Amino acid sequence: MNVSVVIPSAAAPDVFEEVLASVFNQTMMPYEVICVDDAMDQKAIGIADRFAKQYPIKVIKNDGSGVSAARNTGARAVLGDIILFIDTDVVLKPNAISLITDVLKSKPQYDGIVGVQSAELRFGDFFSRWKNHWMRFTYQRLSGDVHLFYTSCAAILKSAFLKSGGFDENYKKPSIEDTVFGAALGRMGAKILPVSEFEVEHVKAYTLKSVLKTDVYRSAALVKYALRNVRSGHGTGAGKTSVPITFMLSALLMAIAWVSLIPAVFLNPWWFVLPVSIIVFLWALNGSWLKYLYAHEDLIYCLKAMIFLPVDISAVNAGMIYGLFKYLMGCSY
């Protein structure tokens, strides 16, 4: 089984050369690498051209607009049996391609696999580590057949991809296009297997602003997706996500906590007991997440995480409100 690697490419991050080097530094070489030109800058084109002198790599133009169209363009052009999707900031481990082929050969009932982010991270700041841990934590807990397709490290049989119709090209920028695609695969009967041994390093730094912005826009997109699903008769699709049910409940409780501040400020200060109690309950409800952080970081980091957790959930709430508003105003994507 041959593996073709598809990389939607825009402006080259600092690690783009390292990413391509990791793709070709494999125990089993890829059949080809396709970089899809989605507004590539000269730096990205220059790096790709240098590798093309030695390895089977080519750059093709995006037939559409945005990241989803870029993935579709690349996937439809591949010659291999398996399509491996990664991003320009994702570094593979040397056994990645051989692992993918071994799993799909030994488990022919599955049409694809999805990996996880490595615990290793070259950024030491709180927010970059928070986001990396969250992605790893939520995907590690998955098992069996899932309706998810984490495009930073996911592989699928070309035949299954073509049958699915590909990614929803209404998503121009990275959003929940992987969640939507995974749900579409599930509806057509395709089976995706989470494989914890398939690890990659996602070399992406975050700040407070970027974490909160990501949470707001992602939750807004999920709300609009759920409403579209209800309208089309597919249910809400809430079960087709890696987000733990405890975190979903936390969002509801945090909304109650914010509402309870109104009587606390204007009627009776004793009302402050309710939001404080809710936050304490949130810590207990997300105990497995905090325990995970404590196991991988230290006590100081965990205490900071306890403080940040209500803030993070509040950003999710803001995104849900924003998504509902945009949907009612006629913006369904």
C-alpha positions in Angstrom: 0.0 0.0 0.0 1.5 3.3 -1.1 1.1 6.5 1.0 0.7 9.9 -0.6 1.2 12.9 1.7 -1.0 16.0 1.2 0.0 19.3 2.7 -2.2 22.4 2.2 0.4 25.2 2.1 0.2 28.9 2.6 2.9 31.1 4.1 5.7 28.9 5.3 6.2 28.6 9.1 9.7 28.5 10.4 9.5 24.7 10.7 8.3 24.0 7.2 11.7 22.7 6.1 11.8 20.5 9.2 8.4 19.2 8.4 9.3 18.1 4.9 12.5 16.6 6.2 10.5 14.5 8.7 8.2 13.3 5.9 11.2 11.9 3.9 13.1 10.7 7.0 10.9 7.7 7.3 11.5 3.9 7.7 9.1 3.6 4.8 9.3 6.4 2.3 6.1 8.1 1.0 5.1 7.4 -2.6 4.8 11.1 -3.1 4.2 14.4 -1.4 1.8 17.0 -2.7 2.0 20.6 -1.5 -1.2 22.4 -2.5 -0.5 26.0 -3.2 -3.1 27.9 -1.1 -1.4 31.3 -1.3 2.1 29.9 -0.8 4.8 32.6 -0.2 8.2 32.6 -1.9 9.8 31.0 1.2 7.4 28.1 1.0 7.8 27.6 -2.7 11.6 27.8 -2.4 11.7 25.1 0.3 9.4 22.8 -1.7 11.5 23.3 -4.8 14.8 22.4 -3.0 13.2 19.1 -1.8 11.8 18.4 -5.2 15.4 18.1 -6.5 15.9 15.0 -4.4 12.5 13.7 -3.4 9.1 12.9 -5.1 7.4 16.2 -4.1 5.4 18.5 -6.3 3.4 21.8 -5.8 0.0 22.0 -7.4 -2.4 24.9 -7.5 -5.5 25.0 -5.4 -8.6 24.5 -7.6 -10.8 26.3 -5.1 -10.5 28.7 -2.2 -9.2 28.0 1.3 -7.9 25.1 3.3 -10.7 22.6 2.7 -10.6 23.1 -1.1 -6.8 22.7 -0.9 -7.1 19.3 0.8 -9.6 18.2 -1.7 -7.4 19.3 -4.6 -4.4 17.5 -3.2 -6.3 14.3 -2.4 -7.9 14.1 -5.9 -4.4 14.3 -7.4 -2.7 11.6 -5.4 -1.5 8.4 -7.0 -1.1 6.4 -3.8 -3.6 4.0 -2.1 -3.6 6.0 1.2 -3.8 9.7 1.7 -2.0 11.1 4.7 -3.0 14.7 5.6 -0.7 16.9 7.7 -0.1 20.6 8.0 3.0 22.8 7.4 3.7 22.8 11.1 3.4 19.1 11.8 6.6 17.1 12.3 6.3 13.3 11.8 8.1 10.6 13.7 10.3 8.2 11.6 7.8 5.3 11.9 4.7 7.3 10.9 4.1 6.0 7.4 5.0 2.4 8.2 2.7 2.5 11.2 -0.2 3.8 9.0 0.3 1.0 6.4 0.7 -1.7 9.1 -2.6 -0.7 10.8 -4.6 -0.4 7.7 -3.3 -3.7 6.4 -3.9 -5.6 9.6 -7.3 -4.0 10.2 -9.0 -4.0 6.8 -12.4 -3.2 8.3 -11.1 0.4 8.9 -11.0 3.0 6.2 -8.6 5.4 8.0 -6.8 6.2 11.2 -6.4 9.4 13.2 -3.4 10.2 15.5 -2.6 12.3 18.5 -0.3 15.2 19.3 2.9 14.2 21.1 3.4 15.1 24.7 6.7 16.6 23.5 6.5 20.3 22.9 9.2 22.8 22.2 7.3 25.7 23.7 7.4 26.2 27.5 4.7 28.8 28.0 1.4 28.1 29.7 -1.0 28.6 26.8 0.9 26.7 24.2 1.2 23.7 26.5 -2.5 24.1 27.6 -3.7 23.8 24.0 -1.3 20.9 23.1 -2.3 19.0 26.2 -6.0 19.6 25.5 -5.7 18.2 22.0 -3.7 15.2 23.2 -6.0 14.6 26.2 -9.2 14.6 24.2 -8.0 12.3 21.4 -6.2 9.9 23.7 -9.5 9.1 25.4 -11.1 7.9 22.1 -11.3 4.3 21.2 -13.0 2.1 18.5 -14.7 3.5 15.5 -15.0 7.3 15.7 -16.5 10.0 13.5 -13.5 12.3 13.7 -10.7 13.2 11.3 -8.1 15.3 12.9 -6.4 16.7 9.8 -3.1 17.5 11.5 -2.4 13.8 11.5 -5.0 11.6 9.8 -4.8 9.0 7.0 -7.6 7.6 4.8 -7.9 5.2 1.9 -8.1 7.1 -1.3 -11.2 5.1 -2.3 -13.0 6.1 0.9 -12.0 9.7 0.4 -13.3 9.9 -3.1 -16.5 8.2 -2.1 -17.1 10.7 0.6 -16.9 13.7 -1.7 -14.2 15.3 0.4 -14.1 18.3 2.8 -16.9 20.9 2.9 -15.4 23.8 0.9 -17.5 26.3 2.7 -14.8 26.2 5.3 -12.1 28.5 3.9 -10.0 28.8 7.0 -9.1 26.1 9.6 -12.2 25.6 11.7 -14.2 22.5 12.3 -13.9 21.1 8.7 -12.3 18.0 10.2 -15.3 17.4 12.5 -17.7 17.9 9.7 -15.8 15.6 7.4 -15.6 12.9 10.1 -19.3 13.0 10.6 -19.9 12.7 6.8 -17.6 9.6 6.8 -19.6 8.2 9.6 -22.9 8.7 7.8 -21.6 6.9 4.7 -20.4 3.9 6.9 -16.7 4.6 6.8 -14.8 3.5 9.9 -11.9 5.6 11.4 -9.7 4.2 14.1 -7.9 6.4 16.7 -4.3 5.1 17.1 -2.5 6.5 20.1 0.9 5.2 18.8 0.5 7.5 15.8 2.0 10.7 17.3 3.1 13.9 15.7 4.6 17.2 17.1 2.4 20.1 16.2 4.8 23.0 16.4 2.3 25.8 17.1 2.6 28.5 19.7 -0.4 30.0 21.5 -1.0 33.1 23.6 -3.9 34.0 25.8 -5.5 35.9 23.0 -5.1 33.1 20.4 -6.4 30.4 22.8 -9.5 32.4 23.6 -10.0 33.4 19.9 -9.8 29.8 18.8 -12.3 28.7 21.4 -14.7 31.5 20.5 -14.7 30.8 16.8 -14.6 27.0 17.1 -17.6 26.9 19.5 -19.4 29.4 17.2 -18.8 27.1 14.2 -20.0 24.0 16.2 -23.2 25.8 17.1 -23.9 26.7 13.5 -23.0 23.1 12.5 -25.4 21.7 15.1 -28.2 24.0 13.9 -27.6 23.0 10.3 -27.7 19.3 11.3 -31.1 19.8 13.1 -32.5 21.6 10.0 -31.3 18.7 7.8 -32.6 16.0 10.1 -29.2 14.6 11.2 -29.7 15.5 14.9 -27.3 17.9 16.5 -24.1 16.0 15.8 -22.9 16.7 19.3 -21.7 13.2 19.7 -19.4 13.6 16.7 -16.7 15.5 18.5 -13.7 14.8 20.7 -14.9 17.2 23.4 -15.7 15.3 26.6 -19.3 15.5 27.8 -18.1 16.9 31.1 -16.8 19.9 29.3 -20.1 20.4 27.5 -21.9 20.3 30.9 -19.3 22.7 32.2 -20.3 25.3 29.5 -23.9 25.1 30.6 -23.0 25.5 34.3 -20.7 28.4 33.6 -23.5 30.2 31.8 -25.6 29.8 34.9 -22.8 31.1 37.0 -22.6 34.3 34.9 -26.4 34.8 35.0 -26.3 34.4 38.8 -24.0 37.4 39.1 -26.9 39.7 38.3 -28.8 39.1 41.5 -25.5 39.0 43.4 -24.6 42.5 42.3 -28.1 44.1 42.3 -30.0 42.2 45.0 -28.1 40.2 47.6 -24.3 39.5 47.9 -25.2 36.1 49.2 -25.9 35.2 45.6 -22.1 35.1 45.1 -22.2 31.7 46.8 -23.8 30.2 43.7 -21.1 31.2 41.1 -18.3 30.3 43.5 -19.9 26.9 44.1 -20.3 26.3 40.4 -16.6 27.0 39.8 -15.7 24.5 42.5 -18.0 22.0 40.9 -16.4 22.7 37.5 -13.1 21.7 39.0 -14.5 18.4 40.2 -16.4 17.8 36.9 -13.1 18.3 35.0 -11.1 16.4 37.5 -9.7 14.0 34.8 -8.4 16.9 32.8 -6.8 18.6 35.8 -5.4 15.2 36.9 -3.9 14.8 33.4 -2.2 18.2 33.6 -0.8 17.5 37.1 0.7 14.2 35.8 2.4 16.0 32.9 3.3 19.3 34.4 3.6 20.4 38.1 1.5 21.8 40.9 2.0 25.4 39.9 0.9 24.7 36.4 -2.1 22.9 37.6 -3.1 25.8 39.9 -2.8 28.2 37.0 -5.0 25.8 35.0 -7.7 25.8 37.7 -7.8 29.6 37.4 -7.8 29.6 33.6 -10.5 26.8 33.2 -13.5 29.1 34.0 -12.1 31.7 31.7 -11.7 29.2 28.9 -15.2 27.9 29.4 -16.5 31.4 29.4 -14.9 31.9 26.0 -16.7 28.8 24.7 -20.0 30.3 26.0 -19.3 33.6 24.2 -18.6 31.7 21.0 -21.9 29.7 21.4 -23.9 33.0 21.7 -22.0 34.5 18.8 -22.6 31.4 16.7 -26.3 31.5 17.4 -26.5 35.2 16.6 -24.7 34.7 13.3 -26.9 31.8 12.3 -30.1 33.7 13.1 -28.7 36.6 10.9 -28.4 34.2 8.0 -24.7 33.1 8.3 -24.9 29.3 8.5 -21.1 28.8 8.2 
